[in-house]
Amino acid sequence: MTGCQGELANKEFKLYIEDKEGNVIRDEKVKAPSNGFIDLWLPRDKSYQVKIEYDGKKAESDISTFKDDPTCITTMQLM
């Protein structure tokens, strides 16, 4: 059996998500589970700006939830 393991398992992140209309979807601290990944459930057929902060580092990305968009985003890197 194989699987993926995120680097910051069980760590707390600052999460901010806004849609393209400027509506704040989430603005909270979340804790990554033992696999190191944060699960996000967002409404379909929309575009979002996602910001994650941890230990003084930030990652930002535009993501969307349209039919052919990926459902697993693993490219956000804290810098």
C-alpha positions as a Markdown table, in Angstrom:
| # | Residue | x | y | z |
|---|---|---|---|---|
| 1 | Met | 0.0 | 0.0 | 0.0 |
| 2 | Thr | 1.3 | 3.5 | -0.9 |
| 3 | Gly | 0.2 | 7.0 | -0.2 |
| 4 | Cys | 1.2 | 10.6 | 0.0 |
| 5 | Gln | 2.7 | 12.3 | 3.0 |
| 6 | Gly | 2.7 | 16.1 | 3.4 |
| 7 | Glu | 5.7 | 17.6 | 5.2 |
| 8 | Leu | 3.9 | 19.5 | 7.9 |
| 9 | Ala | 1.7 | 16.9 | 9.5 |
| 10 | Asn | -0.3 | 17.9 | 12.5 |
| 11 | Lys | 0.6 | 21.6 | 12.2 |
| 12 | Glu | -1.8 | 24.6 | 12.4 |
| 13 | Phe | -2.1 | 26.9 | 9.4 |
| 14 | Lys | -3.8 | 30.2 | 8.8 |
| 15 | Leu | -6.2 | 29.7 | 5.9 |
| 16 | Tyr | -7.9 | 32.5 | 3.9 |
| 17 | Ile | -10.1 | 31.8 | 0.9 |
| 18 | Glu | -11.9 | 34.5 | -1.1 |
| 19 | Asp | -14.0 | 34.0 | -4.3 |
| 20 | Lys | -13.6 | 36.3 | -7.3 |
| 21 | Glu | -16.5 | 38.4 | -6.2 |
| 22 | Gly | -14.6 | 39.3 | -3.0 |
| 23 | Asn | -16.7 | 37.1 | -0.7 |
| 24 | Val | -14.7 | 35.6 | 2.1 |
| 25 | Ile | -15.3 | 31.8 | 2.1 |
| 26 | Arg | -12.9 | 30.9 | 5.0 |
| 27 | Asp | -10.7 | 32.9 | 7.3 |
| 28 | Glu | -9.5 | 30.7 | 10.1 |
| 29 | Lys | -6.8 | 28.5 | 11.5 |
| 30 | Val | -6.9 | 24.9 | 10.5 |
| 31 | Lys | -4.8 | 21.9 | 11.6 |
| 32 | Ala | -3.4 | 19.5 | 9.0 |
| 33 | Pro | -4.1 | 15.9 | 9.9 |
| 34 | Ser | -1.4 | 13.3 | 10.2 |
| 35 | Asn | -1.1 | 13.0 | 6.4 |
| 36 | Gly | 0.0 | 16.6 | 6.2 |
| 37 | Phe | -2.7 | 17.7 | 3.7 |
| 38 | Ile | -5.6 | 20.1 | 4.3 |
| 39 | Asp | -9.0 | 19.0 | 2.9 |
| 40 | Leu | -11.0 | 21.8 | 1.4 |
| 41 | Trp | -14.6 | 21.5 | 0.2 |
| 42 | Leu | -15.6 | 24.5 | -2.0 |
| 43 | Pro | -18.7 | 25.2 | -4.0 |
| 44 | Arg | -18.5 | 24.1 | -7.7 |
| 45 | Asp | -18.1 | 26.2 | -10.8 |
| 46 | Lys | -16.2 | 29.1 | -9.1 |
| 47 | Ser | -12.8 | 30.5 | -8.9 |
| 48 | Tyr | -11.0 | 31.3 | -5.6 |
| 49 | Gln | -7.9 | 33.0 | -4.2 |
| 50 | Val | -6.3 | 30.8 | -1.5 |
| 51 | Lys | -3.7 | 32.0 | 1.0 |
| 52 | Ile | -2.0 | 29.8 | 3.5 |
| 53 | Glu | 0.4 | 31.0 | 6.2 |
| 54 | Tyr | 2.6 | 29.0 | 8.5 |
| 55 | Asp | 5.6 | 30.0 | 10.6 |
| 56 | Gly | 6.1 | 33.3 | 8.8 |
| 57 | Lys | 5.9 | 31.7 | 5.3 |
| 58 | Lys | 3.1 | 32.1 | 2.8 |
| 59 | Ala | 1.6 | 30.4 | -0.2 |
| 60 | Glu | -0.9 | 31.9 | -2.5 |
| 61 | Ser | -2.7 | 30.4 | -5.5 |
| 62 | Asp | -5.8 | 30.8 | -7.7 |
| 63 | Ile | -7.8 | 27.6 | -7.8 |
| 64 | Ser | -11.2 | 26.8 | -9.4 |
| 65 | Thr | -13.8 | 24.1 | -9.1 |
| 66 | Phe | -15.1 | 23.7 | -12.6 |
| 67 | Lys | -15.8 | 20.3 | -14.3 |
| 68 | Asp | -12.3 | 19.6 | -15.6 |
| 69 | Asp | -10.3 | 21.2 | -12.8 |
| 70 | Pro | -8.0 | 19.1 | -10.6 |
| 71 | Thr | -9.5 | 18.0 | -7.3 |
| 72 | Cys | -6.1 | 17.5 | -5.6 |
| 73 | Ile | -3.8 | 20.6 | -5.4 |
| 74 | Thr | -0.3 | 19.7 | -4.3 |
| 75 | Thr | 1.6 | 22.6 | -5.8 |
| 76 | Met | 1.3 | 25.3 | -3.2 |
| 77 | Gln | 4.7 | 25.9 | -1.6 |
| 78 | Leu | 5.3 | 27.9 | 1.5 |
| 79 | Met | 8.0 | 30.5 | 0.9 |
